Amino acid sequence: MRPMLFNLGIGDGLFDSLCGALDAQAATLEIRSFPDGESYVRALDDCEGRVVTLACSLDRPNAKILPLLLAAETLRDLGAAQVGLAAPYLAYMRQDTRFKVGEGITSRYFADLLSRHFDWLATVDPHLHRFHAMDEIYRVPARVVHAAPTLAQWIRQHVEQPVLIGPDSESRQWVSEVAAGAGAPFLILDKQRSGDRDVRVSVPDLARHMDRVPVIIDDIVSTGRTAIAAVSHLATLGAPPPVCAFVHAVFADDAEAMLKAAGASRVVSCNTIEHPSNAMDMSAPLAQACRDLMATSPERRR
């Protein structure tokens, strides 16, 4: 039987592409809120004995997570043979240690929660910093899809004479991979952060690349303060207006508008989070990851 794919929070274009790539039935869940705020979940397609995948990008996760878990348990209770999660953006990965006394390591708690309800997980470039692999915190098979080849291809096709600029020293390996694919040199920002919205940056050795178009890249843009500071700093140096290319377009507050106001010539992102800046399609590698996990993960019925 064909697998079933439910859209619980990804763009229609990405959903349609995943359905096509997986030869999956586009299935429907009715999800709404009762007047008292509780969630109502109803499957409108028969999932008995079927392999099902819930597609949900977990930006703004607190409003999404309870309906998502209720949907997973509803489908399993109705007889689904396998329940997987395709989460192009995966939340709660940054708090991977106790930065201050009394904090919880919420990345571990969130991983445990999802591991209880899903048979497998596919995601795109999660924030793996102190964790080196997903299986350090997830107890179900998890596949990471890398966006570097997609970013490199877009830059190669759309930017003439680029020089890539990475956000910090921790990003060097990832930035170098994108740069190699794009056939371009790269630089790494010197960054000093004194708060969520207070960042100072400098671009070392830019003088020898002043004939190139700067491309600021990052995996996640949330407040955008690092990229905004970089765009402003490049303007003071007399560099050409930069392109900003991101994997996950979280764009908290007015980050995109501030980037453009600071002087960015263009802001683009992958379609892991639906946003007008989406210009890079991750459907093919994400579908391949889902296909592999469907084939290798054991069934876990209720």
C-alpha positions in Angstrom: 0.0 0.0 0.0 1.1 3.6 -0.7 2.3 5.5 2.3 0.2 8.4 3.7 1.4 11.9 4.2 -0.4 14.4 6.5 0.4 18.2 6.4 0.4 19.6 9.9 2.5 22.7 9.1 4.7 22.9 6.0 4.2 24.9 2.9 1.9 23.5 0.3 4.6 23.4 -2.4 6.9 21.4 -0.2 4.1 19.1 0.8 3.1 18.5 -2.8 6.7 17.8 -3.8 7.1 15.3 -0.9 3.9 13.5 -1.9 5.1 13.2 -5.4 8.6 12.0 -4.5 7.3 9.5 -2.0 4.3 8.4 -4.2 2.3 9.1 -1.1 -1.4 9.6 -0.6 -2.1 13.2 0.6 -4.3 12.4 3.6 -6.2 14.8 5.8 -6.6 15.4 9.5 -9.2 17.7 11.0 -7.6 19.7 13.7 -9.3 22.6 15.5 -9.7 24.0 19.0 -12.7 23.7 21.2 -14.0 26.9 22.8 -12.1 26.0 26.0 -8.8 25.8 24.1 -8.5 22.0 24.0 -7.5 20.4 20.7 -9.8 18.3 18.5 -8.2 15.7 16.2 -9.9 13.5 13.6 -8.5 11.5 10.8 -10.5 11.8 7.6 -8.7 9.0 5.8 -8.5 5.3 6.9 -4.9 4.6 8.1 -5.4 1.0 9.2 -2.2 -0.9 8.4 -0.6 2.0 6.6 2.8 3.7 6.9 2.0 7.3 7.8 4.2 10.4 8.0 3.2 13.7 9.7 4.9 16.7 8.0 5.3 19.5 10.4 8.0 22.2 10.6 8.5 23.0 14.2 9.1 26.8 14.2 6.9 28.5 16.8 6.7 25.0 18.3 4.7 25.6 21.5 1.4 26.0 19.6 2.2 23.1 17.3 3.5 20.4 19.5 0.4 19.2 21.4 -1.8 18.9 18.2 1.1 17.1 16.6 1.4 14.5 19.4 -2.3 14.0 19.6 -2.4 13.4 15.9 0.4 10.8 16.1 -1.4 8.9 18.9 -4.7 9.1 17.1 -3.3 7.6 13.9 -1.5 4.9 15.9 -4.7 4.1 17.8 -6.6 3.8 14.5 -4.2 1.1 13.4 -1.3 2.9 11.5 1.5 0.4 11.1 4.2 3.1 11.4 4.1 6.8 12.3 7.0 9.0 11.2 7.8 12.7 11.5 9.2 14.8 8.7 10.2 18.0 10.5 12.1 20.2 8.1 12.9 22.5 11.0 13.4 21.0 14.4 12.9 23.1 17.5 14.5 22.9 21.0 18.0 22.1 19.9 19.9 25.1 21.2 19.6 24.4 24.9 22.0 21.6 24.9 23.7 22.3 28.2 23.1 24.2 31.4 24.4 27.7 30.6 23.1 29.0 34.0 22.5 27.3 37.3 18.9 25.9 37.5 18.3 25.6 33.7 16.9 22.5 32.1 18.5 20.8 29.1 15.4 21.2 27.1 16.8 19.6 23.9 17.0 16.3 25.8 13.5 16.6 27.1 12.0 17.5 23.8 13.9 14.6 22.1 12.5 12.2 24.7 9.0 13.5 24.1 9.1 13.0 20.3 10.8 9.6 20.7 7.8 8.4 22.7 5.3 9.2 19.9 7.1 8.6 16.6 8.9 5.7 15.0 11.4 7.8 13.1 12.4 11.4 12.4 13.7 13.2 9.4 14.9 16.8 9.6 17.1 19.4 7.9 20.3 20.7 9.5 19.3 20.7 13.2 21.4 22.8 15.6 24.0 20.1 16.5 26.6 21.9 18.6 27.5 20.0 21.7 25.6 16.9 20.4 27.5 15.4 17.5 24.7 13.1 16.3 20.9 12.9 16.7 21.2 9.4 18.4 22.8 11.1 21.4 19.4 12.4 22.4 16.8 10.7 20.2 15.8 7.0 20.9 14.3 6.4 17.4 16.0 6.4 14.0 16.7 10.0 13.0 18.1 11.1 9.6 19.7 14.6 9.1 19.4 16.1 5.7 22.2 18.6 4.8 21.3 21.8 3.0 24.9 22.8 2.1 24.7 21.3 -1.5 21.4 23.2 -2.1 22.8 26.5 -0.9 26.0 26.0 -2.9 24.0 25.3 -6.1 21.8 28.4 -5.6 24.8 30.6 -5.0 26.6 29.2 -8.0 23.6 29.8 -10.2 22.5 33.3 -8.9 25.6 35.2 -7.6 28.5 36.2 -9.8 31.9 36.3 -8.1 30.7 35.5 -4.6 32.7 35.5 -1.4 30.9 33.6 1.4 30.8 35.0 4.9 30.0 32.6 7.8 28.6 33.7 11.2 31.2 32.4 13.6 34.1 30.1 14.1 31.9 27.2 15.0 30.4 27.4 11.5 33.7 27.1 9.7 33.4 23.5 8.5 29.8 24.0 7.2 30.7 27.3 5.5 33.8 25.7 3.9 31.6 23.0 2.5 29.1 25.4 1.0 32.0 27.5 -0.4 33.6 24.5 -2.0 30.3 23.6 -3.7 29.9 27.1 -4.9 33.5 27.4 -6.1 34.0 30.5 -4.0 36.3 31.8 -1.2 35.0 32.3 2.3 35.6 34.4 5.4 34.4 33.9 9.0 33.1 36.8 11.1 34.7 37.8 14.3 31.7 38.1 16.6 31.1 39.3 20.1 27.6 38.7 21.5 26.4 40.3 24.7 22.8 39.3 24.5 20.1 37.9 22.3 19.9 41.2 20.3 23.3 42.8 20.9 26.0 41.6 18.5 29.1 43.2 17.2 31.0 41.8 14.2 33.9 42.4 12.0 35.0 40.8 8.7 38.7 39.9 8.6 40.6 40.1 5.3 37.8 41.5 3.2 40.1 43.9 1.4 41.4 41.3 -1.0 37.8 40.3 -2.0 36.3 43.8 -2.6 35.7 42.9 -6.2 33.3 40.1 -5.1 29.7 40.0 -3.9 29.4 39.1 -0.2 27.0 36.3 0.6 26.2 36.0 4.3 25.1 32.5 5.1 23.8 30.9 8.2 21.8 27.8 9.2 19.2 29.6 11.3 18.1 33.3 11.2 16.0 34.1 14.2 16.4 37.7 15.5 18.9 38.2 12.6 21.1 40.4 14.7 24.4 38.7 13.6 23.4 39.1 9.9 22.1 42.6 10.4 25.4 43.6 12.1 27.4 42.0 9.3 25.4 43.8 6.6 25.9 47.2 8.3 29.6 46.5 8.8 30.1 45.6 5.2 28.4 48.9 4.2 30.9 50.9 6.3 33.8 49.0 4.5 32.4 50.0 1.1 31.6 46.4 0.0 28.9 45.7 -2.5 25.4 45.1 -1.0 25.4 41.6 0.2 23.1 38.7 -0.4 21.8 36.8 2.7 21.1 33.1 2.3 19.8 31.0 5.2 18.6 27.5 5.7 15.8 28.1 8.3 13.9 31.3 8.0 12.5 31.7 11.5 12.6 35.5 11.3 11.5 36.5 14.7 10.2 40.1 15.2 11.1 42.3 12.2 14.4 40.6 11.3 13.8 40.4 7.5 12.8 44.0 7.2 15.8 45.1 9.3 18.1 43.1 7.1 16.8 44.8 4.0 16.9 48.2 5.7 20.5 47.6 6.7 21.4 47.2 3.0 21.0 43.5 2.0 20.4 43.3 -1.7 18.4 40.0 -1.4 17.3 37.6 1.3 16.7 34.0 0.4 16.1 30.8 2.4 15.3 27.1 2.0 11.7 26.1 2.2 12.1 24.3 5.5 9.9 27.0 7.0 7.2 28.6 4.8 8.2 32.2 4.1 8.2 34.6 1.2 12.0 34.4 1.1 11.9 30.7 0.1 14.1 30.2 -3.0 15.8 26.8 -2.3 13.9 23.5 -2.4 14.7 20.8 0.0 12.0 18.3 -1.0 14.2 15.8 -2.9 16.7 15.1 -0.2 14.1 15.2 2.5 11.9 12.7 0.6 14.9 10.4 0.2 15.5 10.5 4.0 11.9 9.7 4.7 11.9 6.9 2.1 15.0 5.3 3.7 13.5 5.5 7.2 10.2 4.0 6.1 12.1 1.1 4.7 14.3 0.4 7.7 12.3 1.3 10.7 10.3 -1.4 12.5 6.5 -1.2 12.8 5.4 -0.1 16.3 1.7 -0.5 16.7 -0.2 0.3 19.8 
